[in-house]
Amino acid sequence: MILKRSAGFAALIIAGCIGLSPQAGASGQLQNTVTYEGAAYRVVEGGDFKVATLQSDRLLETYRLSKYDILDIQLIGFPEGAGMNDIMIGPDGYVQLPYAGSVKLAGLTLEEAKEVLSERMGEYLRFPDMSIIMKTYGARKVYVMGEVKTPGIHNMNIDNLNAYAAISSAGGITRRGRSTQVQVLRVVDDTMYYKRLNIKSYIKKHDLTQNVILQDGDIVYVPRSNGLKIDEDILPYISIFTTYKVLTK
């Protein structure tokens, strides 16, 4: 699904970020405190952005469950061979299961989810072991904006969730786009982290460090070729992210 920007949406993007107060963080990174609609945010360059690599067989060992993931749960050795198939994690991160009730699984690894469910269901049933099978990964929503051919909210698969793939899903960079100054924005609590990527170097020189793994809710922004300015290119993320939260509830 792609939600294309309208004139009203573009106006909201341009709408004012009210305050900007530059300061240096403990690590020496440039930080700006901005205020939008009464809420204060820190804008910090850097953050926990991991380089995108080819997916390996170890994905399931470190993968953390998220909304809309679909699981099959088997109680091994249970007399009646109880199985619960096609269990979807809801948008709130919870599943509804017999004997266990409402259980939050989002954010857990498969092994952690197994421990939680075994404890909850073990209060009512006896079974030697439990198996949780990852059946389908839920789509992640990423907002791709700026100088791309089809800006908007794009559904991304977990096995291809990176900045370059997000730009490709939006039709690629336009002629006016600056591929050497692509920004990735991630909001964690009251802090907005951003990382600058040189997608041109990733494509032409195969510099793998210039492509990062995305998370659900990340924003990828391609600026115009006339350069990058904090007040014009970074601060509008405040209104963009606010709109994104409304559109993806």
Backbone as a ProteinNet text record, in pm:
[ID]
protein_1_A
[PRIMARY]
MILKRSAGFAALIIAGCIGLSPQAGASGQLQNTVTYEGAAYRVVEGGDFKVATLQSDRLLETYRLSKYDILDIQLIGFPEGAGMNDIMIGPDGYVQLPYAGSVKLAGLTLEEAKEVLSERMGEYLRFPDMSIIMKTYGARKVYVMGEVKTPGIHNMNIDNLNAYAAISSAGGITRRGRSTQVQVLRVVDDTMYYKRLNIKSYIKKHDLTQNVILQDGDIVYVPRSNGLKIDEDILPYISIFTTYKVLTK
[TERTIARY]
84.1	0	87	54	127	27.1	52.8	-28.6	45.1	-2.9	67.2	37.9	134.3	116.7	21.3	-59.2	-151.7	-101.8	-173.1	-132.9	-141.1	-247.3	-261.9	-151	-112.7	-5.8	126.5	151.2	274	278	162.3	157.6	191.2	144.9	174.4	322.3	384.9	527.7	604.5	559.9	629.3	595.5	485.3	440.2	550.5	548	663.2	698.5	826.1	880.6	913.3	866.4	861.3	994.4	1069	1191.9	1311	1431.7	1555.2	1662.4	1721.7	1825.2	1941.7	2049.4	2162.5	2239.5	2291.6	2376.4	2459.6	2569.1	2657.6	2621.7	2614.4	2586.4	2713.3	2697.7	2812	2914.2	2869.9	2960.2	3017.1	2978.6	3026.1	2938.9	2830.9	2741.6	2657.5	2627.2	2541.8	2399.9	2342.5	2205.5	2127.3	2000.5	1912.8	1788.1	1744.9	1618.3	1514	1408.8	1305.4	1172	1081.9	948.7	845.7	754.2	648.3	517.5	419.7	289	301.4	391.1	404.4	491.2	532.8	617.6	762.5	854.5	996.4	1064.2	1148.2	1223.1	1370.6	1456.6	1597.9	1623.1	1698.1	1738.8	1887.7	1926.4	2064.3	2115.7	2233.2	2295.4	2361.8	2325.2	2378.4	2267.4	2304.5	2206.1	2239.7	2150.4	2175.3	2131.9	2200.9	2173.2	2274.1	2225	2312.7	2325.6	2446.3	2471.8	2392.3	2328.5	2249.2	2341.3	2322.3	2399.2	2302.4	2354.2	2270.1	2214.4	2084.9	2022.4	2083.9	2098.1	2157	2060.3	2103.3	2020.3	2006.9	2087	2081.3	1973.9	1899	1798.6	1701.1	1649.1	1548.1	1602.7	1733.6	1791.7	1785.3	1795.9	1798.5	1672.3	1586.2	1467.1	1372.6	1319	1222.4	1084.6	989.4	854.5	795.4	706.4	644.8	498.6	426.6	284.7	265.3	157.5	115.6	199.8	299.1	366.2	264.7	278.5	187.7	268.4	220.6	292.6	207.6	275.5	214.1	273	187.6	232.3	188.4	283.2	255.1	296.7	206.5	238.4	287.5	417.8	478.7	452.1	401.8	375.5	243	166.8	34.9	-55.5	-130.3	-209	-295.8	-355.2	-445.5	-374.9	-243.9	-167.9	-212.7	-238.2	-291.6	-200	-260.2	-185.9	-267.8	-202.8	-268.7	-200.7	-272.2	-213	-261.7	-179.3	-212.9	-248.2	-165.2	-184.1	-116	-194.7	-138.8	-117.8	-2.2	24.5	-48.6	-131.3	-212.6	-132	-194.7	-125.1	-75.6	-134	-88.4	24.2	64.1	173.6	130.3	-0.9	-52.3	-114.2	-117.3	-192.1	-295.3	-401.4	-505.6	-503.1	-475.3	-459.9	-541.6	-592.3	-660.8	-563.6	-611.3	-534.4	-433.8	-384	-285.1	-348	-459.1	-523.9	-449.9	-446.3	-379.9	-233.4	-144.1	-0.3	72.7	159	237.2	360.2	371.5	484.9	574.4	521.3	601.7	724.9	839.7	964	1042.8	981.7	1049.4	1109.2	1217.1	1267.4	1176.8	1191.2	1109.3	1135	1260.1	1293.6	1231	1233.7	1172.5	1021.2	961.4	817.2	779.2	863.1	838.7	839.4	934.1	942.7	819.3	775.6	659.3	533.2	510.5	389.6	392.2	508.8	519	481.3	525.6	492.9	344.4	287	145	55.1	81.9	-3.4	24.7	146.9	182.4	103.3	37.4	-46.7	-172.9	-209	-333.4	-312.8	-202.8	-178.1	-41.1	-27.3	102.2	150	268.2	325.5	477.6	550.2	697	766.9	713	783.8	686.2	732.9	652.4	738.2	675.1	743.8	669.2	743.5	685.1	750	667.7	716.7	679.4	779.4	755.6	696.4	569.6	502.2	510.2	478.5	480.8	526	616.6	658.9	558.8	520.2	431.8	505.7	432.4	493.6	532.2	646.5	690.1	658.1	613.3	579.9	693.6	739.3	847.1	798.6	824.1	785.2	904.8	887.8	993.3	947.8	1026.5	982.4	1094.6	1059.2	1157.1	1160.5	1280.4	1298.1	1303.2	1187.5	1167.7	1042.7	1027	919.5	781.1	770.4	639.4	652.8	662.2	675	549.7	567.9	454.2	493.8	395.1	417.7	424.6	533.4	555.1	566.2	503	516.3	644.3	725.8	853.3	857.4	915.9	934.6	1058.9	1057.9	1167.7	1298.5	1291.8	1414.3	1472.9	1406.8	1458.2	1434.2	1451.6	1417.7	1542.5	1573.8	1690.6	1664.5	1753	1731.2	1727.1	1819.9	1824.1	1696.8	1650.9	1529	1407.5	1406.3	1294.5	1288.6	1404.6	1410.6	1367.2	1409.3	1370.2	1220.1	1160.5	1015.7	939.5	1005.2	943.6	977.5	1027.3	1053.3	1190.2	1273.8	1407.3	1414.2	1534.8	1559.8	1536.9	1473.1	1449.3	1579	1573.8	1692.1	1739.4	1647.1	1684.1	1732	1715.5	1751.9	1902.1	1944.8	2086.8	2114.4	2161.4	2181.5	2297	2379.3	2492.9	2455.4	2331.2	2290.1	2156.9	2132.2	2008.1	2007.5	1893.1	1880.1	1784.1	1819.1	1728.8	1696.5	1568.5	1523.2	1454.7	1487.6	1424.1	1388.6	1265.7	1220.5	1215.1	1284.7	1282.6	1245.5	1126.1	1073.6	1072.4	1148.3	1146.2	1269.7	1338.5	1460.4	1446.7	1485.5	1487.1	1632.1	1669.1	1804	1802.1	1908.3	1917.2	2058.3	2065.2	2193.8	2198.7	2310.9	2330.8	2394.5	2339	2388.9	2427	2531.8	2572.6	2530.1	2406.5	2352	2425.6	2474.3	2551.9	2676.3	2743.4	2862.4	2826	2709	2662.8	2642.4	2584.9	2555.5	2680.9	2756.1	2869.7	2995.2	3021.5	3145	3123.1	2997.8	2962.8	3008.3	2994.7	3028.4	2910.9	2919.9	2808.4	2774.7	2868.1	2840.9	2738.6	2708.5	2616.1	2472.4	2441.7	2304.5	2276.7	2167.4	2139.8	2007.1	1996.8	1872.8	1770.9	1647.5	1541.1	1454.9	1378.2	1280.2	1142.7	1040.2	904	889	839.8	820.1	933.5	1043.6	1154.2	1112.8	1182.4	1158.6	1287.1	1275.8	1389.1	1361.9	1456.1	1436.6	1549.1	1510.5	1607.2	1594.4	1696.3	1687.7	1713.6	1687.3	1717	1867.2	1908.5	2051.3	2117.7	2038.8	2096.1	2156.9	2179.2	2245.5	2151.3	2204.6	2128.8	2145.6	2033.5	2035.5	1952	2007.3	1937.8	1797.7	1786.9	1658.3	1555.6	1602	1509.1	1484.3	1584.5	1572.2	1552.7	1603.4	1590.8	1469	1449.5	1339	1200.9	1177	1044.6	1008	1106.3	1074.9	975.7	974.8	882.7	739.3	699.4	562.7	537.6	639.8	625.4	596	674.6	656.6	520.9	476.5	345.4	236.1	246.9	149.6	156.3	277.8	297.2	225.4	237.9	175.3	24.2	-32.9	-176.9	-220.2	-142.5	-178.7	-164.3	-77.7	-47.7	-104.9	-194.1	-256	-339.4
-119	0	123.2	223.5	348.4	461.9	548.7	666.3	783.8	833.9	941.9	1074.3	1164.9	1292	1380.8	1455.2	1551.2	1690.1	1792.2	1930.3	1960.9	1909.2	1932.4	1866.8	1746	1674.3	1747.5	1797.8	1872.3	1998.1	2061.8	2182.5	2149.7	2032.6	1993.3	1965.6	1909.5	1884.5	2014.6	2117.6	2244.2	2323	2286.7	2360.3	2372.4	2480.5	2519.3	2425.9	2400.9	2348.8	2471.5	2478.6	2604.9	2647.1	2557	2599	2514.7	2572	2500.1	2550	2459.2	2497.1	2400.6	2436.5	2345.8	2325.2	2201.4	2172.5	2049.6	2034.8	1920	1809.9	1684.5	1570.8	1521.6	1422.9	1369	1307.5	1255.1	1191	1289.3	1417.9	1516.4	1528.1	1447.6	1454	1580.6	1637.9	1755.2	1716.4	1791	1766.7	1896.6	1887.2	2002.6	1967.1	2056.9	2038.1	2119.4	2053.9	2122.7	2101.2	2193.4	2185.4	2189.3	2095.2	2090.1	2058.1	2146.7	2130.3	2100.4	2171	2159.6	2045.9	1956.7	1842.8	1871.2	1842.7	1867.6	1739.4	1751.2	1638.1	1676.5	1579.3	1595.9	1537.9	1610	1560	1531.6	1404.5	1361.2	1288.7	1327.9	1256.6	1130.3	1016.5	889	803.9	703.3	612.7	468.6	379.5	236.9	191.7	240.5	200.4	93.3	-25.5	-136.7	-149.3	-183	-200.7	-320.6	-302.3	-409.7	-511.9	-637.3	-746.2	-850.7	-947.1	-1054.9	-1133.4	-1164.4	-1241.5	-1380.6	-1430.4	-1563.1	-1653.6	-1776.7	-1873.5	-1838.2	-1743.2	-1703.7	-1598.9	-1559.8	-1456.1	-1488.9	-1611.3	-1648.3	-1648.1	-1664.1	-1666.1	-1528.6	-1425.7	-1290.2	-1211.1	-1264.3	-1191.8	-1169.2	-1049.2	-1015.8	-998.7	-1065.5	-1067.3	-926.8	-907.6	-776.6	-794.3	-683	-688.6	-747.4	-823.5	-888.1	-1008.7	-1046.9	-1175.1	-1287	-1397.2	-1510.7	-1633.2	-1699	-1810.9	-1936.9	-2051.5	-2180.7	-2228.7	-2269.2	-2312.6	-2457.1	-2543.7	-2685.3	-2727	-2796.7	-2852.2	-2994.8	-3012.8	-3142.5	-3240.8	-3358.1	-3460.7	-3447.8	-3348.4	-3332.5	-3443.4	-3512.4	-3629.1	-3607.2	-3491	-3467.5	-3397	-3383.1	-3320.2	-3178.3	-3102.5	-2967.4	-2880.7	-2811.4	-2717.2	-2591.5	-2480	-2352	-2290	-2287.7	-2242	-2103	-2036.5	-1904.8	-1804.6	-1801.5	-1706	-1574.6	-1469.7	-1339.9	-1250.2	-1185.4	-1085.2	-957.5	-907.3	-790.8	-661.9	-552	-423.4	-372.7	-425.1	-387	-476.5	-575.9	-664.2	-788.6	-808.4	-920.1	-1028.8	-1151.2	-1261.7	-1308.8	-1370.6	-1427.7	-1578.9	-1651	-1795.4	-1866.6	-1985.8	-2064	-2100.3	-2098.8	-2130.4	-2020	-1948.2	-1843.4	-1705.3	-1687.1	-1557.2	-1458.2	-1333	-1226.9	-1218.8	-1237	-1239.5	-1149.9	-1064.7	-979.3	-1055.1	-1069.3	-1138.6	-1045.2	-931.2	-837.3	-794.7	-796.6	-759	-875.7	-996.1	-1115.8	-1196.9	-1269.8	-1368.5	-1490.7	-1582.6	-1703.5	-1783.8	-1787.7	-1862.2	-1796.6	-1664.8	-1593.4	-1610.3	-1609.6	-1629.8	-1770.2	-1867.1	-2004.9	-2015.2	-1948.2	-1951.2	-1888.4	-1774.7	-1705.7	-1790.4	-1845.3	-1923.9	-2056.1	-2117	-2243.4	-2222.4	-2110.7	-2081	-2053.4	-1975.7	-1940.3	-2061.5	-2139.6	-2253.4	-2372.1	-2377.4	-2486	-2484.7	-2371.7	-2364.2	-2448.2	-2479.5	-2551.8	-2684.6	-2695.9	-2815.8	-2873.3	-3004.3	-3070	-3115.6	-3067.8	-3107.2	-3098.5	-3193.7	-3196.2	-3076.4	-3028	-2920.8	-2847	-2733.7	-2651.6	-2610.5	-2601.8	-2555.9	-2435.4	-2328.4	-2210.3	-2194.2	-2196	-2187.4	-2051	-1984.2	-1855.6	-1882.9	-1851.8	-1883.9	-1768.9	-1648.3	-1532.6	-1409.8	-1335.4	-1209.1	-1099.9	-1021.4	-909	-800.8	-730.2	-622.8	-506.8	-446	-326.6	-205.6	-99.3	22.6	122.2	171.3	269.7	387	509	626.6	673.1	679.5	725.6	858.5	964	1096.6	1173	1291.9	1374.7	1344.6	1345.8	1331.2	1184.8	1117.6	983.2	987.6	888.9	894.6	872.2	786	761.3	770.5	892.9	908.5	860.7	812.3	766.7	656	590.1	480.1	350.1	276.1	152.6	34.1	-76.3	-200.8	-271.4	-309.3	-374.6	-510.8	-609.1	-741.4	-744.1	-826.2	-831.1	-872.5	-957.1	-1004.8	-904.5	-789.4	-686.9	-548.3	-538.2	-415.9	-329.8	-251.9	-164.7	-37.9	61.2	192.6	186.5	113.1	104.8	40	-67.5	-135	-43.9	37.2	129.7	233	286	383.3	317.6	195.4	122.7	100.4	69.4	47.7	175.6	291	420.2	466.6	376.4	408.3	465.4	476.9	529.7	680.9	734	876.1	953.6	1069.9	1154.4	1224.1	1292.8	1362.6	1470.8	1529.6	1637.6	1585.4	1457.3	1401.9	1391.9	1412.7	1404.8	1269.6	1176.8	1039.8	1029.3	1132.9	1130.5	1182.3	1230.1	1290.4	1234.1	1107.4	1044.3	1035	1065.5	1063	952.7	883.8	787.4	839.6	847.9	901.2	792.8	787.3	691.2	762.8	746.7	811.3	708	736.7	651.5	740.8	719	802.9	948.8	1035.3	1177.4	1219.5	1122.7	1152.6	1106.3	1193.4	1159.8	1143.4	1021.5	993.5	995	1048.1	1042.3	1006.3	937.8	895.6	932.9	987	1027.7	913.1	882.5	773.8	824.8	766.7	795.1	676.8	682.1	572	559.5	669.7	665.2	579.7	594.9	516	369	344.9	206.8	138.4	212.9	156	145	254	260.4	191.3	206.4	153.7	32.1	-11	-127.6	-108.7	15.3	45.5	3.4	-115.9	-173	-94.1	-12.5	66.7	176.5	202.2	309.7	260.2	146.3	94.3	34.8	75.5	31	-42.5	-126.7	-198.1	-99	-108.3	-22	-94.2	-16.7	-69.9	-15.6	-82.1	-37.2	107.1	194.8	334.3	427.1	374.2	460.4	547.7	659.7	751.3	763.1	749.5	767.2	892	984.7	1113.8	1141	1172.2	1207	1357	1437.4	1582.5	1619.7	1746	1795.8	1817.6	1840.1	1849.8	1977.6	2071.4	2198	2193.5	2075	2065.4	2027.6	2023.2	1979.5	2080.1	2124.6	2219.1	2163.2	2172.6	2118.6	2178.2	2312.6	2376.5	2348	2321.7	2297.7	2149.8	2066.2	1925.5	1831	1867.4	1779.3	1814	1941.6	1981.3	1946	1952.2	1912.6	1768.8	1685.8	1549.3	1547.1	1652.3	1656.6	1644.2	1728.6	1723.8	1598.1	1551.1	1428.2	1310.3	1299.6	1187.2	1194.4	1313.7	1329.2	1282.3	1319.8	1275.3	1124.2	1070.5	926.3	848.6	894.6	824.7	822.8	932.2	938.3	842.2	837.8	755.4	606.5	568.8	426.7	369.6	438.3	384.6	261.5
0	0	0	-83.2	-88.4	-69.9	26.9	44.8	-16.8	-129.4	-196.8	-126.8	-130.9	-63.9	-142	-70.2	-129.8	-99.1	-151.6	-125.8	22.4	87	229.9	309.2	264.3	334.6	317.1	194.2	169.9	255.7	272	355.1	499	545.5	682.1	700.5	597.4	605.1	619.4	544.9	546.9	672.5	739.2	856.8	960.2	1034.2	1115.1	1227.3	1240.6	1362.9	1445.6	1563.9	1635.2	1693.1	1751.6	1817.1	1777.9	1783.8	1755	1849.1	1926.2	2022	2010.9	1934.7	1915.7	2045.2	2064.4	2178.6	2148.6	2220	2199.3	2296.1	2246.6	2331.5	2398.8	2487.8	2561.5	2467.7	2354.3	2259.8	2158.5	2171.8	2076.9	1953.4	1946.2	1831.9	1839	1722.6	1718	1754.5	1849.4	1889.5	1878.1	1842.7	1839.6	1916.9	2001.8	2070.5	1996.4	1949.2	1873	1941.4	1917.7	1975.5	1864.8	1870.1	1769.7	1840.1	1824.8	1887.5	2036.1	2101.8	2246.2	2294.5	2204.4	2243.1	2204.6	2296	2271.4	2224.2	2123.4	2069.8	2060.1	2082.1	2051.3	1912.9	1831.7	1700.7	1707.5	1693.1	1713.6	1590.1	1542.9	1431.6	1485.3	1428.8	1475.6	1534.9	1609.3	1666.7	1632.4	1668	1649	1510.3	1408.2	1270.6	1230.1	1198.7	1163.5	1012.2	968.5	825.6	773.9	660.1	600.9	535.3	569.6	510.3	457.9	384.3	335.1	452.4	447	554	559.9	680.4	697.7	771.7	788.1	859.4	1007.5	1055.1	1194.9	1221.6	1118.5	1135.6	1247	1248.5	1347.5	1490	1505.1	1638.7	1704.7	1625.5	1679.5	1647.7	1562.1	1520.7	1637.7	1647.1	1751.4	1687.6	1745.4	1691.3	1686.9	1590.2	1571.9	1532.6	1532	1497	1357.6	1344.1	1220.3	1181.1	1262.6	1240.9	1265.4	1191.1	1207.4	1251.1	1357.5	1417.6	1418.1	1416.4	1446.4	1578.4	1670.9	1803.5	1825.1	1854.3	1875.3	2016.1	2086	2217.8	2196.2	2202.1	2172.8	2286.8	2250.4	2349.5	2419.8	2389	2450.1	2396.9	2484.1	2442	2319.5	2310.6	2199.2	2082.5	2095.2	1988.3	1959	2064.2	2048.8	1964.5	1871.3	1789.5	1767.3	1766.8	1740.7	1620.2	1510	1385	1346.5	1267.4	1213.1	1323	1424.4	1533.5	1495.8	1481.1	1440.7	1561.7	1564.8	1667.4	1627.8	1717.5	1686.8	1681.4	1638.9	1630	1764.6	1873.7	2008.1	2058.6	1976.6	2015.3	2090.8	2110.1	2188.8	2100.9	2154.1	2093.6	2194.8	2144	2229.4	2211.4	2320	2311.5	2418.8	2387	2490	2601.7	2723.1	2843.5	2881.3	2784.9	2814	2820.1	2748.8	2747.1	2658.9	2703.1	2628.3	2670.6	2574.1	2604.2	2504.3	2555.5	2466.9	2417.4	2284.8	2224.6	2144	2103.2	2024.4	2104.1	2037.7	2103.1	2157.3	2156.9	2208	2093.9	2124	2028.3	2036.1	1941.9	1945	2072.2	2115.8	2236.8	2359.2	2364.9	2477.3	2476.7	2357.3	2346.3	2392.6	2358.9	2401.6	2554.4	2618.9	2765	2828.7	2773.9	2828.9	2814.5	2694.5	2670.4	2746.3	2757.2	2830.9	2977.1	3032.8	3172.3	3189.9	3100	3111.8	3090.7	2985.6	2954.5	3045.3	3101.7	3192	3321	3348.7	3468.9	3453	3327.1	3301.8	3228.8	3155.3	3075.6	3105.8	3086.2	3099.3	2962.3	2925	2796.2	2809.1	2748.9	2761.7	2699.3	2589	2519.5	2428.4	2378.9	2289	2169.8	2054.2	1934.1	1877.1	1850.1	1786.6	1649.8	1547.9	1410.5	1351.9	1297.6	1230.7	1093.5	1075.7	950.8	849.9	894.2	805.3	882.6	821.8	882	844.8	942.3	914.6	837.4	751.6	672.8	763.6	734.9	806	719.4	783.4	710.9	723	608.6	602.8	518.8	567	489.7	407.6	275.2	185.4	126.3	145.8	103.8	35.7	-11.5	-79.9	-228.7	-285.5	-430	-472.1	-456.8	-510	-597.1	-683.5	-782.6	-723	-621.9	-559.6	-407.8	-353.7	-208.3	-136.2	-16.4	62.9	157.3	213	305.8	225.9	245	169.9	265.1	228.5	303.4	261.2	359.6	331.5	399.2	331.5	390.1	477.7	581.6	677.6	611.2	508	444.5	345.3	329.8	238.6	297.7	428.5	500.7	517.6	415.6	420.9	340.8	357.2	296.7	144.3	84.4	-61.4	-116.9	-52	-96.6	-81.5	24.4	45.3	-66.6	-103.8	-213.3	-344.2	-365.6	-486.9	-491.1	-375.2	-369.3	-401.4	-382.8	-413.6	-554.7	-636.9	-776.7	-805.6	-702.2	-722.2	-704	-710.7	-689.2	-818.1	-806.7	-923.9	-966.6	-1079.1	-1128.6	-1032.2	-959.1	-867.5	-732.8	-708.7	-579.2	-559.4	-437	-404.4	-339.1	-417.5	-368.5	-270.3	-262.1	-168	-29.9	-14	112.7	163.3	138.8	183.5	336.1	395.3	540.7	584.2	692.6	754.9	893.9	925.6	1053.7	1135.1	1263.4	1354.7	1484.3	1528.5	1651.4	1763	1872	1990.9	2109.2	2161.7	2269.3	2224.6	2292.6	2257.8	2178.9	2119.5	2044.1	1899.8	1807.4	1665.9	1621.6	1587.6	1538.9	1386.8	1328.1	1183.4	1140.2	1026.1	971.3	824.2	783.4	645.2	566.9	449.2	365.3	227	171.7	35	-52.1	-98	-178.2	-310.9	-363.5	-488.6	-470.2	-355.9	-327.8	-309.2	-249.9	-231.1	-366.3	-461.8	-592.8	-679.7	-687.8	-780.6	-727.3	-597.9	-540.5	-451.9	-440.1	-357.6	-212.1	-163.1	-24.2	63.8	121.9	197.2	322.2	370.3	490.9	465.2	338	303.1	282.9	340.8	339.2	475.8	540.2	676.4	684.2	786.2	814.7	870.7	823.3	871.6	973.6	1047.2	1140	1103.7	1153.4	1129.7	1177.8	1090.7	1127.5	1090.2	1036.1	994.2	875.8	860.9	749.4	668.6	537.6	446.7	364.6	366	299.2	200.1	75.4	-28.7	-57.1	-20.8	-42.6	-187.9	-219.6	-353.3	-368.8	-491.2	-521.9	-472.3	-413.8	-372.3	-232.6	-180.4	-50.5	61.6	181.6	297.5	410.8	465.4	576.4	690.1	813.2	929.3	941.9	933.9	959	850.6	726.7	616.9	590.7	614.1	576.5	694.8	811.8	927.7	1011.9	1039	1124.9	1070.9	938.9	890.6	924.1	964.8	1005.8	1121	1202.2	1315	1266.3	1171.1	1119.9	1038.2	966.9	889.2	980.7	1088.6	1179.1	1248.2	1284.9	1347	1253	1125.9	1026.2	1007.2	1005.3	986.9	1097.6	1221.8	1333.6	1317.8	1266.1	1245.4	1135.3	1025.7	910.3	936.2	1029.2	1048.1	1176.8	1241	1363	1331.2
[MASK]
+++++++++++++++++++++++++++++++++++++++++++++++++++++++++++++++++++++++++++++++++++++++++++++++++++++++++++++++++++++++++++++++++++++++++++++++++++++++++++++++++++++++++++++++++++++++++++++++++++++++++++++++++++++++++++++++++++++++++++++++++++++++++

